[in-house]
């Protein structure tokens, strides 16, 4: 296990040398994950932790890349008979709350060698799209699988946010920087054929929009879009822009500031595409990851 950290551009990162996770893990990022991302997904799913039709007596549950562990702890409280395991590159769980007795956390690189002897009835992951290189290697578990993802670049369907706007350019540059680290930020829009190739059945795919500033006429989009727009941390890109694109700190800071200002304009109808996949391994297939 690796409990060391590294620091770059004033932010703290995990210290796994070969892992693809691109974003910081410091207190500022943890606050974004708990108060922003976790709450946004709850709002987008109308208060639900999952949409897969799992059984009330679900047994072993795995939350891959658990981050601050809030989903795993919430799930453990909702299903007290389940055994919930959360894994992450960084030992940052939990924050400001006690861990349910049926929940535990493990520091690991989930793209590394499979370490579990347990058979899992439900495997959940959230926003691996900015970190994951080997999606075919991931899509092997049994039971039910549920994936919550986003993709960049930002979209705009009515032309109000042009491709040259700093906000839109921010997401394009983020994709370029991620690609230099081996991460495809657009692959999560097309996981359904990979799920079928991996032998899953009963596959569902749901696409949502996350509109900055809450400009949408849809009441649900308006609510969680405005919420997330207030908590979105444009500065998570600083290290990427400097190290992957070769930008100076001054250039990166100026660009991030311009993008943040751009995103406050309610007349610019940009949004992040969100994707939710559920899938099931048929009876008689392997019960563990390989």
Number of C-alpha atoms within 10 A of each C-alpha: 11 13 12 11 14 12 13 13 12 10 18 18 21 22 15 18 6 9 18 17 22 19 19 23 24 17 13 13 22 18 17 17 21 17 14 20 19 20 19 23 21 15 18 18 14 12 11 11 17 19 12 17 10 13 10 11 11 16 16 17 24 23 23 23 24 27 25 26 28 20 23 29 27 15 22 22 17 12 17 18 14 19 19 27 22 26 23 21 24 25 20 18 23 15 14 6 9 9 19 15 12 18 21 18 22 17 18 22 22 16 16 10 9 12 10 9 8 12 17 23 23 22 19 22 18 20 18 20 23 24 20 20 21 12 16 12 13 15 20 20 24 24 22 23 25 21 22 19 21 25 21 24 22 22 21 17 9 10 11 13 22 16 15 9 15 20 26 22 17 23 21 17 18 21 21 19 24 23 15 13 17 13 22 21 25 16 17 24 19 11 19 17 10 13 23 15 13 16 16 24 15 11 17 14 14 10 12 14 20 28 27 27 24 24 21 20 8 9 11 16 21 18 19 24 24 18 22 23 20 14 15 16 17 17 19 18 21 25 25 25 24 19 15 17 16 13 15 13 15 10 14 20 18 11 20 22 15 15 19 18 12 16 22 14 14 15 11 21 22 28 26 19 20 20 20 21 21 23 24 22 23 14 9 7 12 14 16 16 17 11
